[in-house]
Amino acid sequence: MEKNILSLNNNTPPSREDYAYEAIKEAILSGELLPNQKISLSGLARDLRVSIIPVNNAVRRLTSEGLITQDPHHSPFVNEFSSETLNEVLTIRYHLEKLALREAIPNIGPKEIKELQEIVDELDIAIQENDMHQYGILNRALHMKIYSYGPFPMLCEMINDLWNKAELNRCRSVFALVPHMAEHSQGEHIEMLRLIENKDVEAVIEVLNRHKNYSRGKLFQTLEKIES
């Protein structure tokens, strides 16, 4: 089944190959292209309004990164995710995020709250427009912005690296695949922001714990259904 990803045509990168690469990769990470889904190179070229050559090169790059399988005798298809790897990544990331949050809260004042509120407002707009691609990007941006107020940049780098690994294993697709997941997530973002403003560290940690466990549970339930 072919998937139309023309909606990803927002900003054109410097080259057509890079544009095709980013568009196809985003379609995989966001859940538009599902595990084991066959990919039509000509269909992608048509949807992205480029020739077959940059699409073919982009697919080769994604194959080398492990997101796509391609051989001379069959159509390329999206690889399955590794549930074991994803669970390990999310577990480790949660504990690092908890530490980063605890360290960041003492440094968050009215100026920082205003910056965070601006991202929360953008998340609301993404929900209203049913733009789960944008919501996933902003969700990550909000969490990383909070952690950036802490005193340990190396800790933020570690969390960012683990977030990249989680997205390679379909983490962000939860917002596109689970009905009302974004609304549930946004409610907890608003609650966290209020508690951060009140410097209620332990209450914020509890919300983060609930936030992460719910998202992880829904993601694995949904991906298991896709696999079966």
C-alpha positions in Angstrom: 0.0 0.0 0.0 1.5 3.3 -1.0 1.4 6.3 1.4 1.1 9.8 0.2 3.6 12.0 2.1 3.3 15.1 0.0 2.1 16.8 3.2 5.7 16.8 4.5 6.6 19.4 1.8 7.1 22.4 4.1 10.6 23.7 3.6 12.8 22.6 0.8 16.4 21.7 1.9 19.5 22.6 -0.2 19.3 19.5 -2.4 16.5 17.3 -3.7 18.1 14.3 -2.2 18.3 15.8 1.2 14.7 16.9 0.9 13.6 13.4 -0.1 15.7 11.9 2.7 14.2 14.1 5.4 10.6 13.7 4.1 10.8 9.9 4.0 12.6 9.6 7.3 10.0 11.9 8.9 7.2 9.7 7.5 8.8 6.7 9.1 9.5 8.3 12.5 6.1 9.8 12.7 4.2 6.7 11.8 2.9 7.7 8.4 4.9 4.9 6.9 4.4 1.8 9.1 6.7 -1.2 9.9 6.8 -3.7 7.0 5.0 -1.3 4.7 6.3 -1.5 1.1 7.6 1.6 -0.5 7.0 2.6 -4.1 10.0 4.7 -5.3 7.9 6.1 -8.2 5.1 6.9 -5.8 7.4 8.8 -3.5 8.9 10.6 -6.4 5.5 11.7 -7.5 4.3 12.7 -4.0 7.5 14.7 -3.4 7.6 16.2 -6.9 11.2 15.1 -7.6 12.7 12.6 -10.0 13.4 9.0 -9.1 17.1 9.5 -8.6 17.1 11.6 -5.4 14.4 9.3 -4.0 16.5 6.2 -4.7 19.6 7.8 -3.1 17.5 8.9 -0.1 16.2 5.3 0.3 19.8 4.0 0.2 20.8 6.3 3.0 17.8 5.2 5.1 18.7 1.6 4.4 22.2 2.2 5.7 20.7 3.7 8.8 18.5 0.7 9.4 15.1 2.2 8.8 14.5 0.6 5.4 15.3 -2.8 3.9 16.1 -2.9 0.2 17.3 -5.6 -2.2 17.5 -5.9 -6.0 14.6 -8.3 -6.3 11.9 -6.8 -4.1 10.4 -3.4 -3.3 12.0 -1.6 -0.3 10.0 -1.8 2.9 10.1 -0.1 6.3 11.9 -2.1 8.9 10.2 -3.4 12.1 11.2 -1.7 15.3 13.1 -3.5 18.1 10.8 -3.5 21.1 13.7 -4.6 23.4 15.9 -1.8 22.3 13.1 0.7 22.5 12.2 -0.4 26.0 15.9 -0.1 27.1 16.3 3.3 25.6 13.1 4.7 27.1 13.9 3.3 30.6 17.3 4.8 30.7 16.1 8.1 29.2 13.4 8.4 31.9 15.9 8.1 34.7 18.1 10.7 33.1 15.2 13.0 32.5 14.1 12.7 36.1 17.6 13.8 37.2 17.6 16.7 34.6 14.2 17.9 35.7 15.2 17.9 39.4 18.3 19.9 38.6 16.6 22.4 36.3 13.6 23.4 38.5 15.6 25.6 40.9 16.8 27.7 37.9 13.4 28.3 36.4 11.9 31.7 37.1 9.2 33.9 35.4 11.3 34.4 32.3 11.8 30.7 31.8 8.1 30.0 32.5 7.2 32.4 29.8 9.5 30.7 27.3 8.0 27.3 28.2 4.5 28.6 27.9 5.2 29.7 24.4 6.0 26.1 23.4 2.9 24.9 25.2 0.8 27.4 23.2 2.4 26.1 20.0 1.5 22.5 21.1 -2.1 23.6 21.5 -2.1 24.9 17.9 -0.6 21.7 16.6 -3.5 19.8 18.3 -6.1 22.1 16.9 -4.7 21.6 13.4 -4.3 17.9 13.9 -0.6 18.2 13.0 0.9 15.3 14.8 4.2 15.7 13.0 4.6 19.2 14.5 3.3 18.0 17.9 5.9 15.3 18.1 8.7 17.8 17.3 7.3 20.4 19.8 6.8 17.8 22.5 10.5 16.9 22.4 11.4 20.6 22.3 9.4 21.4 25.4 11.1 18.7 27.5 14.6 19.5 26.3 14.0 23.2 26.9 13.1 22.4 30.5 16.2 20.3 31.0 18.4 23.0 29.4 17.9 25.2 32.4 19.8 22.8 34.5 23.6 23.1 35.2 24.7 19.9 33.3 24.9 20.3 29.5 26.4 16.9 29.2 23.3 15.4 30.7 21.2 17.1 28.1 23.4 15.7 25.4 22.9 12.2 26.7 19.1 12.6 26.8 19.1 14.1 23.3 21.1 11.1 22.0 18.7 8.7 23.6 15.8 10.6 22.2 17.3 10.2 18.8 17.6 6.4 19.3 14.0 6.2 20.6 12.7 8.0 17.5 14.6 5.6 15.2 12.5 2.9 17.0 9.2 4.7 16.2 8.8 6.5 19.5 7.3 9.6 18.0 4.7 7.7 16.1 2.7 7.3 19.2 1.0 10.7 18.6 -0.1 9.7 15.1 -1.1 6.2 16.0 -2.9 6.5 19.3 -6.2 8.5 19.2 -6.2 11.5 21.6 -2.7 10.8 22.7 -1.6 14.4 22.1 -4.5 15.8 24.1 -3.6 13.5 27.0 0.1 14.5 26.8 -0.8 18.2 26.6 -2.8 18.0 29.8 0.2 16.7 31.6 2.4 19.3 30.1 0.1 22.0 31.5 0.1 20.4 34.9 3.9 20.0 34.9 4.3 23.7 34.0 2.1 24.8 36.9 4.0 22.6 39.4 7.4 23.8 38.1 6.3 27.4 38.6 5.3 26.5 42.2 8.7 24.8 42.7 7.0 21.6 43.7 9.8 19.3 42.7 8.4 16.0 43.9 5.0 16.6 42.4 6.6 17.4 39.0 8.6 14.2 39.2 5.4 12.2 39.8 3.7 13.8 36.8 6.8 13.1 34.7 6.6 9.4 35.8 2.9 9.2 35.0 3.5 11.0 31.7 6.3 8.7 30.5 4.7 5.4 31.7 1.4 6.2 30.0 3.1 7.1 26.7 5.3 4.0 26.7 2.5 1.7 27.5 0.3 3.1 24.7 3.2 3.0 22.2 4.0 -0.7 22.9 0.3 -1.7 22.8 -0.1 0.0 19.4 3.0 -1.3 17.8 2.2 -4.9 19.0 -1.2 -4.6 17.2 0.6 -3.4 14.0 3.0 -6.4 14.2 0.2 -8.9 14.7 
